[in-house]
Amino acid sequence: MSKDFEFSIKSISFDENYHPSESTRLTTNFANLARGASRQENLRNTLRMIDNRFNNLAHWDNPNGDRYSVELEIISVEMNIGGEGGNNPLPLIEILKPNILDTKTGERIDGIAGNNFSSYVRDYDFSVVLPEHNNNKPGFSIPDNFGDFHGKLFKHFVNSATYKERFKKPPVICISASSSKIYQRTENKHPILGVEYQQNEFSSTDQYFEKMGMQVRYFMPPNSFAPLAFYFIGDLLGDYTNLELIGTISTMETFQKIYRPEIYNANSAAGQVYQPSLKHQDYSSTQIVYDREERSQLAVKQGKYTEEHFIKPYKHILEQWAANYAL
């Protein structure tokens, strides 16, 4: 049955000339920046922030702070279901991949695939399945099988020949810490990832990524203001080089400063015990235009789109495949 699911990968440069494709989820971080009157200035400033942060962290043998430049690829994953979807591939996932240019040696260094993580099926789960499950109920709960199908799809992709032919290492997804959880600083400190924090309990996002085969650790890199959530497969500290980790940190911390400045562009750093809050007022603006409210509305629309064009039309095939695929 797994042979009926075939993946294909497309890529496009994320630079100041980037325009989102028709299949790109408009809630995706980079796509949201590339819209409206300020699009080119948004993109130019974002890329400059990423380069500056990379050189700030990769400071050795870099006296002028300009040795490295980060080039970003948007990786779009499409899926065909047997012969039925052959001429109509379904958009499935979008991730980012940094490529690091060392201007001193001329070498181009692969970064880690993942970073940002966008998924149509995740939109469906969080914007359609979860609200319907909790509709008219006194308390919030999560269905027992919540995220099972999405997790199986993601693991099937990462284990596929399509992924392994393109990427040398497993993905690392880096997102914001949850504002509903409390984080405690530990004594563990990594030279690049920074000081480690531990959450008081798993969030629904942690549980969702766990079904994708990923575990989570929280680190606050040097000169950062809040811990980032790193979702990974294997050994986060042992499997990746310093420059690979810096590529992920500089890219995703920049996006979080733009989208969640209350947390990641705060004027004071997280303390020993920390709970992120989007109501925090003591922060600085990046001056990069971003519509957070519109993004929330689009997530619901795209969840409905997934239901209509993917879940319902292929319901029998998807259920049969999922039943025979072990998590």
N, C-alpha and C positions, 0 to 999 in steps of 0.2 A: 504493500500500500504506500510506503514512503516514497517509492519511485514515482508516484503520481504527483508529488510535490517537488517542483523544480524551481530553483532560485536563480535570479540573474542580478547582476550588480551594475549600476551606472554611477559615474562620478562627475562632478563639476567643481570648478574652483570657486571657493568663497573669497572673493576679492571685492574691490570697490565697484566693479562692473557687474556684480552678481544680480541676476533677476530670478526669482523663484519659478520653477517649472510648474506646469499645470497639475502635476501629481504630488507636488510638495504640500505637506500639511501646513496650513497657514498659521497654526499655533506654534510651529517650530521656532525656536529662538532666532535663528539666523534669518528665516523667512520674514518674521515680523519686523526685523530691522530694515529689510530691503524693500520697504513699501513707503509710499507717501513722498511728500516734497523734500524731506530731509534724508532720503535713502542713501545717497552717495556720501554725504557727510557722516551719517551714522556708521556706515561701513568703514570708511577711512579712519574714523576715530577709534572704532572698536579694534581694528587691526593694529593700530598704533599702541593701544593699551596692552594688547596681547604681547607684542614685541618687547615693550618696556618691562612688563612683568617677567617675561622669560629671562631677559638679560639681568634683571635684579636678582633672580634666583640662581642663575648660572654665572656667578660673578668671578669665578676663578679664571685666570688667564684672559680676563676680559676688562682691562683697565678703563676703557672708555664707555663700557656698558652698551656696546652696539655690535657685538660680535655675531649675534644670532638673529635670524629672522624666521618667523613661523608662517608657513604656507598651509592653508587649510583646504581640505577636500571634503565636499559633501558626498557621502556615500548613500545612494538610494537602492534599497533592496526590493525587488519585485518577485512575485510568486505566481507560477502557473500551476493550475490544478489539472493534471492529466491533459487530455486533448481538449477539454472544455474551455480552458482559459488560454489556449495557445496563442490566439490573436488578441487576447484581452488580458494582459498581465495585471495582477492586482498589486497596488502599492502596499507594502507591508511595513517596512522599517526605514528610518533615516538616522544615520550616525555621522559623526565627524571624525576625520583623521588628520592630525597635524603632520606636516613634513617640515623638518628643521633644517634650515640652511646655515651652515657654518661659513661665514664670509671670510674667515681667516684661511681656511684650508680649501674652500670650495666644495666641501663634502655635503651631500644631502643625507640626512638621517631620518629613518622612519620613526614616526611617533606611534602612539598607541591608538588603535581603532576604538571607537566608542564615544567617549566624552559625553556630548549631548545624546539623548536617546529619545527618539520620536517613534510612535507606533500607533497605527490606526486601530488595532485591536485593543490596545491599552485605553485609547479614548473611548471605545465601546464599553469596556469593562467599567471604567470609572464614571463615565457620563451617562450610561444607559443602564447597565446591569445593576450597579450599586444603588443608584437612586430608586430604581423600581423595586429592588429588594427591601429597601427601608421605607417605602411609601406607606404612610398612615400607621407606622409602628412607633410605639412610645420611646424606644431606645435604638441607638445605632448598632448594627451588627454587620458582619461580613459573611456571605454565603460560604459553605464548607468547600466548595469547588472553585472559589473565586480565583481567577488567574491560572487555573490548570491548563486550559487550552493555549493561552498565550505563552505560558512557560514552555510547553512542549514545542510550539512553533519556533520560539527563540533558540532553544537547545538544538533543535533539528537544523536550524540555519548555521549556528556556530560549529556544529559537528560535520557540516556538509563539505564536500569537495570544493564547492564554490567559494566558501569562506576561506578554507585552508590554502587554496591556490592564490588567494589575493593577500591574505594577512598572515604574518609569521607568528603572532602571539594572540592569546585570547583577549577579548575586549575588556576595557575598564570604563564603567559609566560613572560620571562624577556629577552630582546634583546637590541641591541645598539640603541642609539638615532640616528636620521636621520642626515646625513651630509648636507642635502639640507635645513634644517630648523635652525632657530635661537631660542635660549632658554634664558629665563630671570629668574634669581634667585628670589625667593619669600622670605617672612619672615617666612613661615611655615617650621618647623623643627621637625622631628620625631627622637626619640632616636636611632632607628636602621636603618631606611631607610635613615635618614639624611635630608639634605636640599632639599626642593622641587623646581623644575624648571617648567616653563610653556612655551610651544612652541608658536611661532608666528602664526602658522596655522597648520592644520592637514596634515600629510603626506599621501601618497597613502597606506602605511602600516597601519597607524592609521585607515583609512577608511575601509581597508580590514578586520582588526580585529574587527571593529565595527559591520560588518555583521556577525561575529562569535559570537556576543552577548557580546563582551568585550570592556570595556572602558580603557583609558590609563592615567597614571600619571607618571611623571618623577622625580626621586629622585637621589641625589648624596650621597651615604652612607659615614659615617665617614672615613677619610683617603683614600677616592677615588679621582680620577682625573677628572671624567666626569659623568654626570647623566646617569642612565640606564632607559630604558622604561619598565614599569611594566603594562602588560595587564591583566585585572582581571574581574571577575563577582562578583557583590556585593560590599563589603566594604573592600578595601585592608588593611586599618589601623585597622579595628575592627574585622575582621573575623579570623585573623591568630595570633598566638603567636609570641613572639620575636624570639624564637629558630627556628620556622618554616620559618620566614622571613630571618633569618641569613642563613639558609640552601640554600635558593634560591639565595641570594646575593653572598655568598661565591662560589657557583658553577658557576653561570653565569658570575660574574665579572672575575673569573679565565679564562674562555673560551674567554671572550672579550679581556683580556690582551694578550692572545696568538694570536687571529685572527685579532684584531684591536689595536695593541700596540701604534700606532700613537695617538689614542684617550684615551685608557684606561690604558696604561702604560707610559703616558706622564710624563715629569719631572716637570711639573707645573699643578696645578689644574684649572678647569674651573672657570672663573670669574663671575662677575655680569651678563654680557651678553656673551653668548657662542654659537659658531657654530663649531661643530665637523668637522675635516678634516683629510682624509687619506693621505694628502700631508704634514702634520705636520712632521717636522724633529727632534724636540727635545723630543725624547722618548728613553726608554730602551728596549732592546730585552729580551724576556724570555728564549732564547736559546732552545726553543721547536720547532721542525721542523714542518712546515705547508706550504702547497702549495695553496695559495689563488687563483692563476690564474686557476689552475686545477679545483678548486671547482666551479668556474664560468662556465667553459666549461661543467662540469658534470651536472649542473643544467639544461642546455639546453637539453642534452641527456635524462635526466630523465623526462623532460616535454614532449618530443616526445614519450617516452616509455608509459607515462600515456595516451596520446592521442590514441596511437595504441592499448593498451591492456585494457583500461578502458572506455574512453570517447566514442570512435567510436563503439566498440562492443555492448555497453549497452545504446546507445544514446536514443532509444525510451523509455526504462524503466526509465532512469535517468530523462529525460524531463517530463515524466508523474508524477514521484514521486515529483520532484521539484515544478511542477505546483500546487500540492495539499498540499505543506508544506509551511506554513506561516513563514516568517522571524520574 
